[in-house]
Amino acid sequence: MRGQVRLILGKRLSFALSLIDPVSVLCDVGTDHGKLPVAALLEGRAKRAIAIDISEKSLAKASLLAIEQGVSLDCRVGDGLSPIKGERTDCAVIAGMGAHEIVKILRERDCEIGKLVLIPHTHAPLLRAYLQEENVRIVRDAYVKESGKFYPVMQADLSLPWRDHSLYFGDGDMDGAEYAAARLKKIEELLSLKEDEALEEEREILRCVR
């Protein structure tokens, strides 16, 4: 470890960072300001980090941050995982987008991935269903509350087979209980307006995990 990380990370990125096991190559898709891969390099969680973003302006900020922090960051412009086509990454972080976009990126990948850290901003059950379909195990699955919003943060291992658990809710750590209570309240409000079989099913699952 190189010492204390000199970056201030929010609760969501801090938790995502904790899910990155020490790896040789880390890839951060949709890196934006590049804080996560730079922090991973500073903490010794990655020997090498690739930052990917569709925005050249964002990558310029990430590159500058890496220079300021004294680490080497490989910045690549591109969509999804296309900039590492034919390569291997021990861990890929995909955040800052909805589950539909994350699933699209994973379906279209042409690279080898060991583990995933995923932060879908919307439709988390869809992403869990995709991982089940691909027989990929979710190792950690938690809700993190930041700035009044709940974010699901998942760690998945492509070398391990899927194991059954809820497609609506994670493993119940971090801010999961608070999320379950808030989501259950919202579902009750929606069901008071109209019947919905899917929401009724989700309500029953959430009642069990509270």
C-alpha positions in Angstrom: 0.0 0.0 0.0 1.3 3.5 -0.9 -0.2 5.1 2.2 -3.3 7.1 2.8 -5.4 8.0 -0.2 -5.3 11.7 -0.8 -8.7 11.8 -2.5 -12.1 12.4 -0.9 -14.5 9.8 -2.2 -18.3 9.8 -1.5 -19.9 6.9 0.3 -20.9 5.2 -3.0 -17.4 5.2 -4.5 -15.8 4.4 -1.2 -17.8 1.2 -1.0 -17.1 0.4 -4.6 -13.4 0.8 -3.9 -13.6 -1.6 -1.0 -15.0 -4.3 -3.4 -11.9 -4.1 -5.6 -9.7 -7.0 -4.6 -6.0 -6.4 -5.3 -5.6 -6.9 -9.0 -3.1 -6.5 -11.8 -5.4 -4.7 -14.2 -8.4 -2.6 -13.3 -10.8 -1.1 -15.9 -13.2 1.7 -15.0 -16.0 2.3 -17.6 -17.6 5.7 -17.5 -14.8 6.9 -15.3 -15.8 10.6 -15.5 -13.4 12.4 -13.1 -11.2 9.3 -12.7 -11.4 9.3 -8.9 -12.1 5.6 -8.5 -9.2 4.2 -10.6 -6.8 6.8 -9.2 -7.8 5.9 -5.6 -7.3 2.2 -6.5 -3.8 2.9 -7.7 -3.0 4.9 -4.6 -4.3 2.2 -2.2 -2.4 -0.5 -4.1 -5.7 -2.2 -5.1 -4.5 -2.2 -8.8 -1.1 -2.3 -10.3 -2.4 -0.8 -13.5 -5.7 1.0 -14.2 -7.5 1.8 -17.5 -10.0 4.7 -17.4 -12.6 4.6 -20.2 -15.1 7.3 -21.0 -17.0 8.4 -24.1 -16.1 12.0 -23.2 -12.6 13.3 -24.1 -13.2 16.2 -21.7 -13.9 13.8 -18.8 -10.8 11.8 -19.6 -8.7 15.0 -19.6 -9.8 15.6 -16.1 -9.0 12.0 -15.1 -5.6 12.3 -16.6 -4.9 15.5 -14.8 -6.0 14.0 -11.5 -3.7 11.1 -12.0 -0.7 13.4 -12.7 -1.6 15.5 -9.6 -1.7 12.3 -7.5 1.5 10.9 -8.9 0.1 7.7 -10.5 0.0 6.4 -14.1 -3.5 6.1 -15.5 -4.2 4.7 -19.0 -7.0 6.9 -20.4 -9.0 5.6 -23.4 -11.8 7.3 -25.2 -14.6 4.9 -26.3 -18.0 3.4 -25.7 -18.4 0.7 -23.1 -15.7 -2.0 -23.1 -14.7 -1.5 -26.7 -11.4 0.3 -25.9 -10.1 -3.0 -24.3 -11.2 -5.3 -27.1 -9.2 -8.5 -27.1 -7.6 -7.7 -23.7 -8.0 -8.9 -20.2 -9.0 -7.0 -17.1 -9.0 -8.6 -13.7 -11.8 -6.3 -12.5 -14.1 -4.0 -14.5 -16.1 -1.3 -12.8 -19.2 0.0 -14.6 -21.1 2.8 -13.0 -22.9 6.1 -13.7 -25.6 4.6 -15.9 -28.8 2.5 -15.8 -29.0 -1.3 -15.8 -30.1 -1.4 -19.4 -27.0 0.3 -20.6 -24.8 -1.9 -18.3 -26.3 -5.1 -19.7 -25.8 -3.8 -23.2 -22.1 -3.1 -22.5 -21.7 -6.6 -21.0 -23.5 -8.3 -23.8 -21.4 -6.6 -26.4 -18.0 -7.1 -24.7 -15.2 -8.7 -26.6 -12.7 -8.9 -23.8 -11.9 -11.2 -20.8 -13.1 -10.1 -17.4 -12.4 -11.7 -14.0 -14.7 -9.7 -11.6 -17.2 -6.9 -11.9 -18.2 -4.0 -9.7 -21.5 -2.6 -10.9 -23.5 0.4 -9.8 -26.7 0.6 -11.8 -28.6 3.9 -11.2 -31.9 2.3 -12.2 -33.5 -1.1 -12.7 -31.2 -3.1 -10.5 -33.4 -6.3 -10.7 -32.9 -6.3 -14.5 -29.1 -6.4 -14.0 -29.4 -9.2 -11.4 -31.6 -11.2 -13.8 -29.0 -10.8 -16.5 -26.2 -12.1 -14.2 -28.5 -15.0 -13.4 -29.0 -15.7 -17.1 -25.3 -15.6 -17.7 -24.7 -17.9 -14.6 -22.5 -15.3 -13.0 -22.4 -15.2 -9.2 -23.1 -12.0 -7.2 -20.6 -12.1 -4.4 -21.7 -8.8 -2.7 -24.9 -6.8 -3.2 -25.6 -3.8 -1.1 -27.5 -0.6 -1.1 -25.6 2.6 -0.3 -27.4 5.8 0.6 -25.7 9.0 -0.7 -27.2 12.5 -1.0 -30.7 11.1 -0.2 -30.6 8.4 -2.9 -30.1 4.7 -2.7 -27.5 3.1 -5.0 -27.1 -0.7 -5.5 -23.5 -1.7 -5.6 -22.7 -5.2 -6.7 -19.6 -7.3 -6.9 -19.8 -10.2 -9.3 -17.3 -13.0 -10.1 -17.5 -14.4 -13.6 -15.6 -17.5 -12.6 -18.3 -18.6 -10.1 -21.8 -19.9 -10.9 -25.0 -18.1 -10.0 -26.5 -18.9 -6.6 -30.2 -18.1 -5.9 -31.2 -15.1 -4.0 -33.7 -12.2 -4.5 -33.8 -10.4 -7.8 -35.2 -7.4 -6.0 -32.9 -7.0 -3.1 -29.3 -7.5 -2.2 -27.6 -9.2 0.7 -28.9 -6.8 3.2 -25.7 -5.0 4.3 -24.8 -1.3 4.3 -28.0 0.8 3.9 -30.1 -2.2 2.7 -32.7 -2.2 5.5 -33.4 1.5 5.1 -33.8 1.0 1.4 -36.2 -1.9 1.9 -38.3 0.2 4.2 -38.4 3.2 1.8 -39.1 1.0 -1.2 -41.8 -0.9 0.6 -43.5 2.4 1.5 -43.4 3.5 -2.1 -44.9 0.2 -3.3 -47.7 0.4 -0.8 -48.5 3.9 -2.2 -48.5 2.6 -5.8 -50.7 -0.4 -5.0 -53.2 1.8 -3.2 -53.8 3.4 -6.6 -53.9 0.3 -8.8 -53.2 -3.4 -8.7 -49.9 -4.6 -10.1 -48.8 -8.3 -9.9 -45.1 -7.5 -10.2 -45.2 -4.9 -7.4 -47.2 -7.3 -5.2 -44.5 -9.9 -5.7 -41.7 -7.4 -4.8 -43.7 -6.3 -1.8 -43.8 -9.8 -0.4 -40.0 -10.2 -0.9 -39.3 -6.9 0.8 -41.5 -7.8 3.7 -39.3 -10.9 4.3 -36.0 -9.0 4.3 -36.9 -6.1 6.6 
